[in-house]
Amino acid sequence: MKKNLFFLCLFFVLLGLLSSCAKKELLFVPLKIEWFEYKGDLSKIDPSLVPAPAVENDSTENICFIAMTKMLMEDPLIQLRADQGATFDVQYYRYQYKKEVSIRFLGRLSEPEKQETLETKPIVIPLFPKEDIGAWTARCNPKGQIKDFAFNGQKTKRQRPLKGK
């Protein structure tokens, strides 16, 4: 009887330790993204930009969109506001640099009244947004990885994943 009671207590202690050590993560971050491909003159954004040739069924572009959405959903600033949700207008364009095609993303908190111009006019990122998630930029390299992600011009520090995960 004492032996059974001992193992039962040990079981509950181990269960308590394991559950307290478990990583608590937010499983779902309500996030709405309106994508707008910029089809205007890239020289209005940056005179040094060279437009990338159009490619039908480009899987890299799909990988970039998925990676960008994942990056936003995992960002600590977005997760802090998960109960409020966030809606972003995102303008993107493909450009060529040293024979490689990259995609640039420019995002801001949604402004529905200004959405109709996002395909033809460069997005206006506020210099000093009212919120720390008010505006962001990122670049997706040819391998589909997000680089240079920054809210309001400030690169966010990310913890590197542990090896083996």
Rosetta constraint file for C-alpha pairs under 8 A:
AtomPair CA 1 CA 5 HARMONIC 6.25 0.50
AtomPair CA 2 CA 6 HARMONIC 6.04 0.50
AtomPair CA 3 CA 7 HARMONIC 6.37 0.50
AtomPair CA 4 CA 8 HARMONIC 6.11 0.50
AtomPair CA 5 CA 9 HARMONIC 6.13 0.50
AtomPair CA 6 CA 10 HARMONIC 6.08 0.50
AtomPair CA 7 CA 11 HARMONIC 5.97 0.50
AtomPair CA 8 CA 12 HARMONIC 6.44 0.50
AtomPair CA 9 CA 13 HARMONIC 6.22 0.50
AtomPair CA 10 CA 14 HARMONIC 6.14 0.50
AtomPair CA 11 CA 15 HARMONIC 6.05 0.50
AtomPair CA 12 CA 16 HARMONIC 6.03 0.50
AtomPair CA 13 CA 17 HARMONIC 6.23 0.50
AtomPair CA 14 CA 18 HARMONIC 6.09 0.50
AtomPair CA 15 CA 19 HARMONIC 6.12 0.50
AtomPair CA 16 CA 20 HARMONIC 6.12 0.50
AtomPair CA 17 CA 21 HARMONIC 6.17 0.50
AtomPair CA 18 CA 22 HARMONIC 6.15 0.50
AtomPair CA 26 CA 79 HARMONIC 7.42 0.50
AtomPair CA 29 CA 73 HARMONIC 5.98 0.50
AtomPair CA 29 CA 78 HARMONIC 7.87 0.50
AtomPair CA 29 CA 79 HARMONIC 6.58 0.50
AtomPair CA 29 CA 82 HARMONIC 5.25 0.50
AtomPair CA 29 CA 83 HARMONIC 7.91 0.50
AtomPair CA 29 CA 85 HARMONIC 7.11 0.50
AtomPair CA 30 CA 82 HARMONIC 6.25 0.50
AtomPair CA 30 CA 83 HARMONIC 7.70 0.50
AtomPair CA 30 CA 85 HARMONIC 4.97 0.50
AtomPair CA 30 CA 86 HARMONIC 6.85 0.50
AtomPair CA 31 CA 73 HARMONIC 7.21 0.50
AtomPair CA 31 CA 85 HARMONIC 5.63 0.50
AtomPair CA 31 CA 86 HARMONIC 5.07 0.50
AtomPair CA 31 CA 87 HARMONIC 5.99 0.50
AtomPair CA 32 CA 85 HARMONIC 7.84 0.50
AtomPair CA 32 CA 86 HARMONIC 6.20 0.50
AtomPair CA 32 CA 87 HARMONIC 4.57 0.50
AtomPair CA 32 CA 88 HARMONIC 6.31 0.50
AtomPair CA 33 CA 87 HARMONIC 5.75 0.50
AtomPair CA 33 CA 88 HARMONIC 4.90 0.50
AtomPair CA 33 CA 89 HARMONIC 6.09 0.50
AtomPair CA 33 CA 90 HARMONIC 6.83 0.50
AtomPair CA 34 CA 87 HARMONIC 7.72 0.50
AtomPair CA 34 CA 88 HARMONIC 6.18 0.50
AtomPair CA 34 CA 89 HARMONIC 4.92 0.50
AtomPair CA 34 CA 90 HARMONIC 5.97 0.50
AtomPair CA 35 CA 89 HARMONIC 6.34 0.50
AtomPair CA 35 CA 90 HARMONIC 4.97 0.50
AtomPair CA 35 CA 91 HARMONIC 6.11 0.50
AtomPair CA 35 CA 92 HARMONIC 7.45 0.50
AtomPair CA 36 CA 89 HARMONIC 7.46 0.50
AtomPair CA 36 CA 90 HARMONIC 5.96 0.50
AtomPair CA 36 CA 91 HARMONIC 4.72 0.50
AtomPair CA 36 CA 92 HARMONIC 6.34 0.50
AtomPair CA 36 CA 118 HARMONIC 6.15 0.50
AtomPair CA 36 CA 119 HARMONIC 5.79 0.50
AtomPair CA 37 CA 91 HARMONIC 5.73 0.50
AtomPair CA 37 CA 92 HARMONIC 5.12 0.50
AtomPair CA 37 CA 93 HARMONIC 5.91 0.50
AtomPair CA 37 CA 118 HARMONIC 7.66 0.50
AtomPair CA 37 CA 119 HARMONIC 5.60 0.50
AtomPair CA 38 CA 91 HARMONIC 6.13 0.50
AtomPair CA 38 CA 92 HARMONIC 5.88 0.50
AtomPair CA 38 CA 93 HARMONIC 5.45 0.50
AtomPair CA 38 CA 118 HARMONIC 6.54 0.50
AtomPair CA 38 CA 119 HARMONIC 4.34 0.50
AtomPair CA 38 CA 120 HARMONIC 5.95 0.50
AtomPair CA 38 CA 121 HARMONIC 7.34 0.50
AtomPair CA 38 CA 122 HARMONIC 7.29 0.50
AtomPair CA 39 CA 93 HARMONIC 7.62 0.50
AtomPair CA 39 CA 119 HARMONIC 5.50 0.50
AtomPair CA 39 CA 120 HARMONIC 5.64 0.50
AtomPair CA 40 CA 119 HARMONIC 6.78 0.50
AtomPair CA 40 CA 120 HARMONIC 4.62 0.50
AtomPair CA 40 CA 121 HARMONIC 6.33 0.50
AtomPair CA 40 CA 122 HARMONIC 7.76 0.50
AtomPair CA 41 CA 45 HARMONIC 7.70 0.50
AtomPair CA 41 CA 120 HARMONIC 7.94 0.50
AtomPair CA 42 CA 46 HARMONIC 6.31 0.50
AtomPair CA 42 CA 47 HARMONIC 7.12 0.50
AtomPair CA 42 CA 49 HARMONIC 6.24 0.50
AtomPair CA 42 CA 50 HARMONIC 7.40 0.50
AtomPair CA 42 CA 51 HARMONIC 6.90 0.50
AtomPair CA 43 CA 47 HARMONIC 4.07 0.50
AtomPair CA 43 CA 48 HARMONIC 6.87 0.50
AtomPair CA 43 CA 49 HARMONIC 6.33 0.50
AtomPair CA 44 CA 122 HARMONIC 7.24 0.50
AtomPair CA 45 CA 49 HARMONIC 7.99 0.50
AtomPair CA 45 CA 122 HARMONIC 6.33 0.50
AtomPair CA 49 CA 95 HARMONIC 6.45 0.50
AtomPair CA 49 CA 96 HARMONIC 7.23 0.50
AtomPair CA 49 CA 97 HARMONIC 7.72 0.50
AtomPair CA 50 CA 95 HARMONIC 5.57 0.50
AtomPair CA 50 CA 96 HARMONIC 5.37 0.50
AtomPair CA 50 CA 97 HARMONIC 7.08 0.50
AtomPair CA 51 CA 94 HARMONIC 6.47 0.50
AtomPair CA 51 CA 95 HARMONIC 4.52 0.50
AtomPair CA 51 CA 96 HARMONIC 5.87 0.50
AtomPair CA 52 CA 94 HARMONIC 5.58 0.50
AtomPair CA 52 CA 95 HARMONIC 4.44 0.50
AtomPair CA 52 CA 96 HARMONIC 4.82 0.50
AtomPair CA 52 CA 101 HARMONIC 6.09 0.50
AtomPair CA 58 CA 62 HARMONIC 7.06 0.50
AtomPair CA 59 CA 63 HARMONIC 6.23 0.50
AtomPair CA 60 CA 64 HARMONIC 6.12 0.50
AtomPair CA 60 CA 142 HARMONIC 6.96 0.50
AtomPair CA 60 CA 143 HARMONIC 6.99 0.50
AtomPair CA 60 CA 144 HARMONIC 5.65 0.50
AtomPair CA 61 CA 65 HARMONIC 6.34 0.50
AtomPair CA 61 CA 103 HARMONIC 7.77 0.50
AtomPair CA 61 CA 144 HARMONIC 7.36 0.50
AtomPair CA 62 CA 66 HARMONIC 6.29 0.50
AtomPair CA 63 CA 67 HARMONIC 6.03 0.50
AtomPair CA 63 CA 144 HARMONIC 5.51 0.50
AtomPair CA 64 CA 68 HARMONIC 5.96 0.50
AtomPair CA 64 CA 103 HARMONIC 7.79 0.50
AtomPair CA 64 CA 140 HARMONIC 5.95 0.50
AtomPair CA 64 CA 144 HARMONIC 4.90 0.50
AtomPair CA 64 CA 145 HARMONIC 6.68 0.50
AtomPair CA 64 CA 146 HARMONIC 7.15 0.50
AtomPair CA 65 CA 69 HARMONIC 6.16 0.50
AtomPair CA 66 CA 70 HARMONIC 6.12 0.50
AtomPair CA 67 CA 71 HARMONIC 6.03 0.50
AtomPair CA 67 CA 144 HARMONIC 7.28 0.50
AtomPair CA 67 CA 145 HARMONIC 6.81 0.50
AtomPair CA 67 CA 146 HARMONIC 6.58 0.50
AtomPair CA 68 CA 72 HARMONIC 6.31 0.50
AtomPair CA 68 CA 146 HARMONIC 6.55 0.50
AtomPair CA 69 CA 73 HARMONIC 6.19 0.50
AtomPair CA 70 CA 74 HARMONIC 6.09 0.50
AtomPair CA 71 CA 75 HARMONIC 6.13 0.50
AtomPair CA 71 CA 146 HARMONIC 7.81 0.50
AtomPair CA 72 CA 78 HARMONIC 6.79 0.50
AtomPair CA 73 CA 78 HARMONIC 6.52 0.50
AtomPair CA 73 CA 79 HARMONIC 6.94 0.50
AtomPair CA 74 CA 78 HARMONIC 7.34 0.50
AtomPair CA 74 CA 79 HARMONIC 6.81 0.50
AtomPair CA 75 CA 79 HARMONIC 6.22 0.50
AtomPair CA 76 CA 80 HARMONIC 6.08 0.50
AtomPair CA 77 CA 81 HARMONIC 6.91 0.50
AtomPair CA 77 CA 132 HARMONIC 7.74 0.50
AtomPair CA 77 CA 133 HARMONIC 6.89 0.50
AtomPair CA 78 CA 82 HARMONIC 6.23 0.50
AtomPair CA 78 CA 86 HARMONIC 7.59 0.50
AtomPair CA 78 CA 133 HARMONIC 7.31 0.50
AtomPair CA 81 CA 85 HARMONIC 6.33 0.50
AtomPair CA 81 CA 86 HARMONIC 7.69 0.50
AtomPair CA 82 CA 86 HARMONIC 7.66 0.50
AtomPair CA 86 CA 109 HARMONIC 7.40 0.50
AtomPair CA 87 CA 109 HARMONIC 5.91 0.50
AtomPair CA 87 CA 110 HARMONIC 5.46 0.50
AtomPair CA 88 CA 107 HARMONIC 6.23 0.50
AtomPair CA 88 CA 108 HARMONIC 5.44 0.50
AtomPair CA 88 CA 109 HARMONIC 4.52 0.50
AtomPair CA 88 CA 110 HARMONIC 4.58 0.50
AtomPair CA 89 CA 107 HARMONIC 5.59 0.50
AtomPair CA 89 CA 108 HARMONIC 5.59 0.50
AtomPair CA 89 CA 109 HARMONIC 6.22 0.50
AtomPair CA 89 CA 110 HARMONIC 4.89 0.50
AtomPair CA 89 CA 111 HARMONIC 7.16 0.50
AtomPair CA 89 CA 115 HARMONIC 7.47 0.50
AtomPair CA 90 CA 105 HARMONIC 6.51 0.50
AtomPair CA 90 CA 106 HARMONIC 5.56 0.50
AtomPair CA 90 CA 107 HARMONIC 4.24 0.50
AtomPair CA 90 CA 108 HARMONIC 6.68 0.50
AtomPair CA 91 CA 105 HARMONIC 5.85 0.50
AtomPair CA 91 CA 106 HARMONIC 5.23 0.50
AtomPair CA 91 CA 107 HARMONIC 6.31 0.50
AtomPair CA 91 CA 118 HARMONIC 6.54 0.50
AtomPair CA 91 CA 119 HARMONIC 7.53 0.50
AtomPair CA 91 CA 123 HARMONIC 6.71 0.50
AtomPair CA 92 CA 103 HARMONIC 6.64 0.50
AtomPair CA 92 CA 104 HARMONIC 5.45 0.50
AtomPair CA 92 CA 105 HARMONIC 4.52 0.50
AtomPair CA 92 CA 106 HARMONIC 6.28 0.50
AtomPair CA 93 CA 103 HARMONIC 5.60 0.50
AtomPair CA 93 CA 104 HARMONIC 5.61 0.50
AtomPair CA 93 CA 105 HARMONIC 7.03 0.50
AtomPair CA 94 CA 101 HARMONIC 6.65 0.50
AtomPair CA 94 CA 102 HARMONIC 5.74 0.50
AtomPair CA 94 CA 103 HARMONIC 4.46 0.50
AtomPair CA 94 CA 104 HARMONIC 6.55 0.50
AtomPair CA 95 CA 101 HARMONIC 5.64 0.50
AtomPair CA 95 CA 102 HARMONIC 5.59 0.50
AtomPair CA 95 CA 103 HARMONIC 6.30 0.50
AtomPair CA 95 CA 104 HARMONIC 7.77 0.50
AtomPair CA 96 CA 100 HARMONIC 5.44 0.50
AtomPair CA 96 CA 101 HARMONIC 4.48 0.50
AtomPair CA 96 CA 102 HARMONIC 6.26 0.50
AtomPair CA 97 CA 101 HARMONIC 6.41 0.50
AtomPair CA 97 CA 102 HARMONIC 7.42 0.50
AtomPair CA 100 CA 142 HARMONIC 6.46 0.50
AtomPair CA 101 CA 141 HARMONIC 7.28 0.50
AtomPair CA 101 CA 142 HARMONIC 5.72 0.50
AtomPair CA 102 CA 139 HARMONIC 6.98 0.50
AtomPair CA 102 CA 140 HARMONIC 5.67 0.50
AtomPair CA 102 CA 141 HARMONIC 4.87 0.50
AtomPair CA 102 CA 142 HARMONIC 5.46 0.50
AtomPair CA 103 CA 139 HARMONIC 5.71 0.50
AtomPair CA 103 CA 140 HARMONIC 5.07 0.50
AtomPair CA 103 CA 141 HARMONIC 6.76 0.50
AtomPair CA 104 CA 137 HARMONIC 7.51 0.50
AtomPair CA 104 CA 138 HARMONIC 5.98 0.50
AtomPair CA 104 CA 139 HARMONIC 4.47 0.50
AtomPair CA 104 CA 140 HARMONIC 6.34 0.50
AtomPair CA 105 CA 137 HARMONIC 5.57 0.50
AtomPair CA 105 CA 138 HARMONIC 5.15 0.50
AtomPair CA 105 CA 139 HARMONIC 6.01 0.50
AtomPair CA 105 CA 140 HARMONIC 7.90 0.50
AtomPair CA 106 CA 123 HARMONIC 7.18 0.50
AtomPair CA 106 CA 125 HARMONIC 7.76 0.50
AtomPair CA 106 CA 135 HARMONIC 7.67 0.50
AtomPair CA 106 CA 136 HARMONIC 6.06 0.50
AtomPair CA 106 CA 137 HARMONIC 4.63 0.50
AtomPair CA 106 CA 138 HARMONIC 6.75 0.50
AtomPair CA 107 CA 125 HARMONIC 7.67 0.50
AtomPair CA 107 CA 135 HARMONIC 5.52 0.50
AtomPair CA 107 CA 136 HARMONIC 5.17 0.50
AtomPair CA 107 CA 137 HARMONIC 6.16 0.50
AtomPair CA 108 CA 125 HARMONIC 6.71 0.50
AtomPair CA 108 CA 133 HARMONIC 7.82 0.50
AtomPair CA 108 CA 134 HARMONIC 5.50 0.50
AtomPair CA 108 CA 135 HARMONIC 4.09 0.50
AtomPair CA 108 CA 136 HARMONIC 6.31 0.50
AtomPair CA 109 CA 133 HARMONIC 7.52 0.50
AtomPair CA 109 CA 134 HARMONIC 5.38 0.50
AtomPair CA 109 CA 135 HARMONIC 6.46 0.50
AtomPair CA 111 CA 115 HARMONIC 6.58 0.50
AtomPair CA 114 CA 118 HARMONIC 7.28 0.50
AtomPair CA 117 CA 121 HARMONIC 5.62 0.50
AtomPair CA 118 CA 122 HARMONIC 6.54 0.50
AtomPair CA 118 CA 123 HARMONIC 6.12 0.50
AtomPair CA 125 CA 135 HARMONIC 6.22 0.50
AtomPair CA 126 CA 134 HARMONIC 7.92 0.50
AtomPair CA 126 CA 135 HARMONIC 7.08 0.50
AtomPair CA 127 CA 152 HARMONIC 7.61 0.50
AtomPair CA 128 CA 152 HARMONIC 7.44 0.50
AtomPair CA 129 CA 133 HARMONIC 7.98 0.50
AtomPair CA 129 CA 134 HARMONIC 5.20 0.50
AtomPair CA 129 CA 135 HARMONIC 6.82 0.50
AtomPair CA 129 CA 152 HARMONIC 7.17 0.50
AtomPair CA 130 CA 134 HARMONIC 6.49 0.50
AtomPair CA 132 CA 151 HARMONIC 6.93 0.50
AtomPair CA 132 CA 152 HARMONIC 6.90 0.50
AtomPair CA 133 CA 151 HARMONIC 6.02 0.50
AtomPair CA 133 CA 152 HARMONIC 7.20 0.50
AtomPair CA 134 CA 151 HARMONIC 7.48 0.50
AtomPair CA 134 CA 152 HARMONIC 6.94 0.50
AtomPair CA 135 CA 151 HARMONIC 5.78 0.50
AtomPair CA 135 CA 152 HARMONIC 5.27 0.50
AtomPair CA 136 CA 149 HARMONIC 7.19 0.50
AtomPair CA 136 CA 150 HARMONIC 5.42 0.50
AtomPair CA 136 CA 151 HARMONIC 4.18 0.50
AtomPair CA 136 CA 152 HARMONIC 5.44 0.50
AtomPair CA 136 CA 153 HARMONIC 6.92 0.50
AtomPair CA 137 CA 148 HARMONIC 7.42 0.50
AtomPair CA 137 CA 149 HARMONIC 5.71 0.50
AtomPair CA 137 CA 150 HARMONIC 5.52 0.50
AtomPair CA 137 CA 151 HARMONIC 6.70 0.50
AtomPair CA 137 CA 152 HARMONIC 7.83 0.50
AtomPair CA 137 CA 153 HARMONIC 7.48 0.50
AtomPair CA 138 CA 146 HARMONIC 6.65 0.50
AtomPair CA 138 CA 147 HARMONIC 6.07 0.50
AtomPair CA 138 CA 148 HARMONIC 5.18 0.50
AtomPair CA 138 CA 149 HARMONIC 4.19 0.50
AtomPair CA 138 CA 150 HARMONIC 6.49 0.50
AtomPair CA 139 CA 146 HARMONIC 5.67 0.50
AtomPair CA 139 CA 147 HARMONIC 5.09 0.50
AtomPair CA 139 CA 148 HARMONIC 5.88 0.50
AtomPair CA 139 CA 149 HARMONIC 6.88 0.50
AtomPair CA 140 CA 144 HARMONIC 5.73 0.50
AtomPair CA 140 CA 145 HARMONIC 5.34 0.50
AtomPair CA 140 CA 146 HARMONIC 4.45 0.50
AtomPair CA 140 CA 147 HARMONIC 5.85 0.50
AtomPair CA 141 CA 145 HARMONIC 5.52 0.50
AtomPair CA 141 CA 146 HARMONIC 6.55 0.50
AtomPair CA 141 CA 147 HARMONIC 6.95 0.50
AtomPair CA 148 CA 155 HARMONIC 7.02 0.50
AtomPair CA 149 CA 155 HARMONIC 6.08 0.50
AtomPair CA 149 CA 156 HARMONIC 7.15 0.50
AtomPair CA 150 CA 154 HARMONIC 5.07 0.50
AtomPair CA 150 CA 155 HARMONIC 4.09 0.50
AtomPair CA 150 CA 156 HARMONIC 5.85 0.50
AtomPair CA 151 CA 155 HARMONIC 6.43 0.50
AtomPair CA 151 CA 156 HARMONIC 7.06 0.50
AtomPair CA 161 CA 165 HARMONIC 6.78 0.50
